[in-house]
Amino acid sequence: MPFSTSDGVRLWTATSGTATSAAPVVILHGGPGLWDDYAVLAEMIDDLTVVHRFDQRGCGRSDPSEVQTMARLAQDIDELRAYFGHERIVVLGHSFGASLALLYAATYADHAAGLVYVDGVGIGDWRTAYHEEQRRRMTPEQSARLEDLTGRKRTPAEETEFRALSWFTDHADRERAMEWAYQSASVDLPINFAANSALGAAMRSWPDDYLPGLAAGLECPVTFIHGEGDPRPAFAVRDLAAHVPHHTLELIPAAGHSPWLEQPELVRSLLRRIVSGEEGA
């Protein structure tokens, strides 16, 4: 079901579940510049509450948009909240979506019932450890091929290969990593590299104390979920969590950047406890 923002950008949305006494959940996808691929998460909890998903502006099945700022994306979430008729929502963000969820919960505190921060990057120098682990999980041949595919025009087959080589290191299970990466890479939607660049630069421009300041001011319950095998280091998420007054940190063993793939029952149980109010949000 499409929704038009106040500046006329139509966003693709999907809704499942039925409204209950539990707060509704809005899932925020990663990237920046990717698309929603989180029906599996919605299905874990949509018998408990209503769950909304959408493609961010300029991404996936939503309209193009040259306006790519974190503030505008947060405003889009709040306009969706109002459109769906909710006073307060739980924002569940994965990867880049986790940073966006934190910004939303801090900016629109009156409408944030909870924040679930799934495999975000945290604070501080996470990139050094991430790139070291990424290189460790690749063969020299894979590294050379990815470098060859980067920064040039690619055929459709090369685009799928580029994505898979970029993403397979995210998974802890090395035997199935490439299989899962190709499943994600084969989605017939374009990556919005312009949005990725603009939003990435915006976040890198934030002062060192910006995210800790937002975290310290959060009024809603916050649950941090992080796969122990995610190449994005858990210590950076732990450092961010330390600034949050009311939080729970859950490390998922033997799981990478998408822990629901490798530990589905653990993630399902945790999300259901969150939605039902037994833990975190």
N, C-alpha and C positions, 0 to 999 in steps of 0.2 A: 504494500500500500504506500504510494508516494505521499510525501509531506513537503510543503513549500515553506522555506524559512522566510523571515521578515525581509530579507533582501532578494527573495525570488529564486533561490536555489532549491530544486526539488531533490529530496533525499529519499533513497530507497529504504524501506523499513519492513520488518517482519515481526509479528507478535504471536506468541503462543501462551498457553496457560489461561487461567481464569483468576480474576481478582479475588483475594481472600483478605484476612486480617493481617497477613504478612505484607511487608512493604514490597512494592513492585521493583523489579530489577531491570536496569538498562545496561546492556553489554557494550563495551567500547573496544573496537578492534585495534590491532597493532599497525605498524608501519614505521613512520607515517607514509601514507600513499598506497596502502593496501586496501582490503575490503573485509567485510564480515564473513567469517567462516566458522561460526561458533554455535551452530545448531546443536552440536553435541553437548555443549555446556547448558544451553537452554533446556534440553531434554532431561538433564539431571535434576532440575528444580521446578519445572513448569507445572508440576502437579501440586506444588505448594503455593504458587503465586503467579502473577502474570509477568512475562519476560519480553522485553523489547530489544530488538537488534536493529542496526542500521549501518549503511555505508556513509562514512564521513564525506563532507562536501569535496567534490572533485575526484572521488574515489569510487572504484567498483561500478555499481549500477546507479549511482547518484549523478546529478548533473555536474558538468564542468564548473569550476570556480577558480578565478585567479586570486580570490581573497583567501589567504592561507595564514591565519594567525591563531595562536593558542586561545586567545580571548574569544575570537569568533567561533571556534570549535566548541568552547565551553558554552557560549551563548546558544549555539545550535542545540546542545543537549537540553538546556533549560527550556527552549521553545518546544522541543519534542515532549518534555515532561508536561508542560502546560497543555499541549495539544492532546495528549493521551489522558488528561484529566486527573493527574496525580499531584497531590500536595508535596509529597516527599518520596524520594526514590533511593534505592541502593545502586550505586554505580560500581560496576564490575569491569575493570579495565585490564587488558593483557598487553604486556610489552609496552610499546608507545602508549597504548590505551590506558595503562596504569598511571603514567604521568599525567595524562589528560584527566583521568578520574580524580586524581589528587587535586589538580587545579580546580576542577568543578566543585568538589566538596569544600574547598577553601573559599571559593568565590561566591558560591550559592549555598552557604551554610544552612540557611533556613529550609532549604529543600533537599538536603542530603540526609537520608536516614542511615546511611552506612557507606563505607568504601571498602572494596575488595581489590587489593593491589597484587595482581598475578604476574610474577616474573618480569617486573620492571627492572630498571637499571640502578635504582637507588641514587646515591650521591657520591661525590668524590671521583677519583680516578679509577673508574671501572673499566675503561677502554683498554688499558695496558694488559690487564689479566685476561680480558675477553679475547683480544687479538692473539695473545700467546696461546691460549687454549684452542682457539679456532685453528691456528696453524698446526698445533700438535695433532689435531684430529684429521688432518688432510695429508695425503701423500704428496710428494714433490710433483708428481704428474698432475694431480688434481689442482694444486696451487697454480701451476703453470697454465693449465687450461682455463681456470677462472680468470687469471690475469689477462689471457688472450681475449676472453669474451667481454671483459669490462671496458666500458667507455667507447664502444663502437656499435654500429648498426648490426643487429642480429636477425637471423631468420627466425621464424616461429619455433623451429626445433632448437635452435641455439638459445633462444630466450628461455625455453623450458629448462635446458641444460644449465644455463647461467643461474637461474633461480635455485635449482636443485643443489648445485655446487655451493651456492651462497648460504643455503639453509640447512643442509644435512648435518652440519656440525652442531646444530642446536640440540640434537637429541642425544641422550645418554646411552641408549641402546645402540651400539655401533653396528649390530647386525641388521637392524631394521631402519636405521637412520636414513639411508638413501631412499628406501621405499616410501617412507613418510614424506620426505622432502619432495619426491616426484609427485606424490598425491597433491600437495599444496602447489607445486610449480605448474601443474597441468591445468589449473583453473584458467578458463579463457577470458580473463579480464586483464587490462593493462595496469602496470604499476605506474602511479603518478610520481615520477622522479622529481618533478618541479616542486610538488608539495613536500616530498621527503626532504629536499634540499632546504626549502624555506623554513619549514618547521624545525628541522634539525639545527639550522643556524640560530633560530630564535631561542631554542633551549640552551644551546651552547653559550649564548650571550647572557644568560641569567647569572647574576653575581653568586658567589659561592654560598652566601647565606640566604638565598632566595627560597629554595626548596625547604631547607630546615625551618625557615620562618613560617612558610605555609603549613608545614607538618605540625609545628608547635601550636598553631592556632586552630587545628581541626577540632570540631566539637562533636562529631559523630564517632561511633565505634569504627575501628579500622582493623582489617585482617590482612596481613601480608602473607602471600603464598608464594613459595619459590622452590623450584626443582633443584635439588642438591647437585645434579649433573648439568645444570644450565651453565654454559661457558660464561655468561654474565655472572660475576662473582656474588655470592650470597652476602659477603661482608659489606658490600656497598648498600644493599637493601637493609641489612641489620643496622648500619649507621643511620640510615634515614628513619627507620622505625624507632630508634632511640629518642627521636625528637617528638614523637606522637604521644600525647597524654594517655589515650585509651586505645591500646592496640594488642593484637595477638600476632605472633610470627610463627608460621607453620612451614617447616622445611620438609619437602616431599622426597623421600629416599629413592634412589635409582630412577630418577626422572630428570628430564631436561627442561627446555624452554616451554614446552607444551606438556605439562605434567599429566594432563588428562589422557594423553595417548599411552603413556607408559605405566601410570598408576590410576586407572579410571575409577576403581572402587574407592580408593583413598580420597581422591578429589571429590567424587560424588558425595561421600559421607560428610566431608568437610563443608562443602557448599550447602548441603541440606541443613547442617547445624547452624550455619550462618544465617540462612534465610529464615529458619524457624526461631531465631533469636537465642539459640543455645550457646553460640560462640560468636565473638566479634560483632558484626552488624546484626 
